[in-house]
Amino acid sequence: MENNLTTAEDLKTIRKIMEDSTKFLSISGISGLFMGLTALAGALVAYLLSADVRNLDLIMWKLVTDAILVLMMSITIAFYFSLRKAKRAGKSFWTPVSKRLLLNLFIPLVTGGILAVILMVKSEFLYIIPVFLIFYGLALINAGKFTYSEVFYLGILEIITGLVSAIFPSGALFFWIFGFSILHIAYGLFMYRKYEA
């Protein structure tokens, strides 16, 4: 009987070592919560900016600038809390797995960002929010192979939100709030309770 317990413990240890070498597990649920709150603040700024409709092109540039600032702040928040979680767990943040995760995350993000800029230059502002949501979802799905499976499902929800937003572009701000704020807050709370509490 004792031999079976030792074997089971050995298998758990081997599984944990293999998971640590193939999965980046320092993503913090708290970062999802703060990213969602940052997106909510960005949506409030966007709402206030859109109240003045005298110069639509100028407003759209301000809104896109707001979105880019929210993205940059969100990435900074994610790095900070993930780095903090890794340090607390005594793990290295920069590993071959975290580098692959970031590469797989940034390829769709940069592609979507370039497409958004092209749409802006062509004054096709209507579909910028759907592009942000869809490519962000693709980035999460792409990066989800290297971390918790919940990231993959968050990506699916972001894509669905982006596609619905493309069907109803007049509700872009609502879809922004749902995709980047509500989903992130729910995801962050879920991840915190499941893995950190």
C-alpha positions in Angstrom: 0.0 0.0 0.0 2.8 2.4 0.9 4.5 1.6 -2.4 1.3 2.7 -4.3 1.2 6.0 -2.4 4.9 6.7 -3.2 4.2 5.9 -6.9 1.2 8.2 -7.0 3.2 11.0 -5.3 6.0 10.4 -7.8 3.6 10.7 -10.7 2.2 13.9 -9.3 5.7 15.3 -9.0 6.6 14.3 -12.6 3.3 15.8 -13.9 4.0 19.1 -12.0 7.5 19.3 -13.4 6.3 18.6 -17.0 3.5 21.2 -16.6 5.9 23.8 -15.3 8.2 23.2 -18.3 5.4 23.5 -20.8 3.0 25.9 -19.2 3.4 29.5 -17.9 1.5 29.5 -14.7 2.4 32.9 -13.3 -0.6 34.7 -14.9 -2.4 36.4 -12.0 -6.2 36.6 -11.6 -5.7 40.0 -10.0 -4.2 41.3 -13.2 -7.4 40.3 -15.1 -9.4 42.2 -12.5 -7.3 45.4 -12.8 -7.2 45.1 -16.6 -11.0 45.0 -16.6 -11.2 48.1 -14.4 -8.7 49.9 -16.6 -10.9 49.1 -19.7 -13.9 50.4 -17.8 -12.1 53.7 -17.1 -11.1 53.8 -20.7 -14.7 53.3 -21.8 -15.8 56.2 -19.5 -13.2 58.4 -21.1 -14.4 57.3 -24.6 -18.0 58.0 -23.6 -17.0 61.5 -22.5 -15.0 62.1 -25.6 -17.8 61.0 -27.9 -20.2 63.5 -26.4 -18.7 66.3 -28.5 -19.6 65.4 -32.1 -18.4 68.5 -33.9 -15.4 66.9 -35.5 -16.0 63.2 -36.0 -12.5 62.3 -37.3 -10.8 64.1 -34.4 -13.1 62.2 -32.0 -12.3 58.9 -33.6 -8.5 59.6 -33.3 -9.0 60.4 -29.7 -11.0 57.2 -29.1 -8.4 55.1 -30.8 -5.6 56.8 -28.7 -7.7 56.0 -25.6 -7.9 52.4 -26.7 -4.2 52.2 -27.3 -3.5 53.7 -23.9 -5.8 51.2 -22.2 -4.0 48.4 -24.1 -0.6 49.6 -23.0 -1.8 50.0 -19.4 -3.3 46.5 -19.4 -0.2 44.9 -20.7 1.8 46.7 -18.0 -0.6 45.5 -15.4 -0.5 41.9 -16.7 3.4 42.0 -16.6 3.5 43.5 -13.1 1.2 41.0 -11.5 2.5 38.0 -13.3 6.1 39.0 -12.4 5.0 39.5 -8.8 3.3 36.1 -8.8 6.3 34.3 -10.3 8.6 35.9 -7.7 6.4 34.9 -4.8 6.3 31.4 -6.1 10.1 31.4 -6.4 10.0 30.9 -10.2 11.6 32.7 -13.0 9.4 34.9 -15.2 11.5 34.8 -18.3 11.6 31.2 -19.4 11.4 29.5 -22.8 7.7 28.9 -22.2 6.9 32.6 -21.2 8.8 33.7 -24.3 6.8 31.4 -26.6 3.6 32.6 -24.8 4.5 36.3 -25.5 5.4 35.6 -29.1 2.1 33.8 -29.7 0.3 36.6 -27.9 1.9 39.5 -29.8 1.7 38.2 -33.4 -2.1 38.5 -33.5 -2.1 41.6 -31.3 0.3 43.4 -33.6 -1.5 42.2 -36.7 -4.8 43.5 -35.3 -3.2 46.8 -34.3 -1.9 47.3 -37.9 -5.3 46.5 -39.3 -6.9 49.0 -36.9 -4.4 51.7 -38.1 -5.2 50.9 -41.7 -8.9 51.3 -41.0 -8.2 54.6 -39.2 -6.2 55.9 -42.1 -9.0 55.0 -44.4 -11.6 56.6 -42.0 -13.3 53.2 -41.6 -13.8 53.7 -37.9 -17.0 51.6 -37.6 -15.1 48.3 -37.4 -12.1 49.2 -35.2 -13.6 47.9 -32.0 -14.6 44.6 -33.6 -11.1 44.3 -35.0 -9.6 44.9 -31.5 -11.9 42.3 -29.9 -11.4 39.7 -32.6 -7.7 39.9 -32.8 -7.3 40.1 -29.0 -9.4 36.9 -28.8 -7.2 35.3 -31.4 -4.1 36.4 -29.4 -5.5 34.8 -26.2 -6.3 31.5 -28.1 -2.9 31.5 -29.6 -1.2 32.1 -26.2 -3.6 29.8 -24.3 -1.6 26.8 -25.5 1.2 27.9 -23.1 -0.8 28.7 -19.9 -4.1 28.0 -18.2 -6.9 26.6 -20.4 -9.2 29.4 -19.1 -7.2 31.9 -21.3 -8.3 29.9 -24.4 -12.0 30.2 -23.4 -11.6 33.9 -22.6 -10.3 34.2 -26.2 -13.3 32.5 -27.6 -15.6 34.8 -25.7 -13.6 37.9 -27.0 -14.0 36.7 -30.6 -17.7 36.1 -30.2 -18.1 39.6 -28.7 -16.1 41.0 -31.6 -18.2 39.3 -34.2 -21.4 40.4 -32.6 -20.0 43.9 -32.4 -19.3 43.8 -36.1 -23.0 43.0 -36.7 -24.1 45.8 -34.4 -21.3 48.5 -34.8 -23.4 51.2 -33.3 -23.1 49.5 -30.0 -19.3 49.5 -30.1 -18.8 51.1 -26.7 -21.1 48.6 -25.1 -19.2 45.7 -26.7 -15.9 47.3 -25.6 -17.1 47.4 -22.0 -18.4 43.8 -22.2 -15.3 42.4 -23.9 -12.5 44.2 -22.3 -14.0 45.0 -18.9 -16.8 42.7 -17.8 -15.2 39.5 -19.3 -11.8 40.5 -17.7 -13.2 41.2 -14.3 -15.2 37.9 -14.3 -12.1 36.1 -15.6 -9.8 37.7 -13.0 -12.1 36.9 -10.1 -12.6 33.3 -11.3 -8.8 32.8 -11.8 -8.0 34.3 -8.4 -10.5 32.1 -6.6 -9.4 29.0 -8.4 -5.6 29.4 -8.4 -4.6 32.0 -5.8 -7.1 32.3 -3.0 
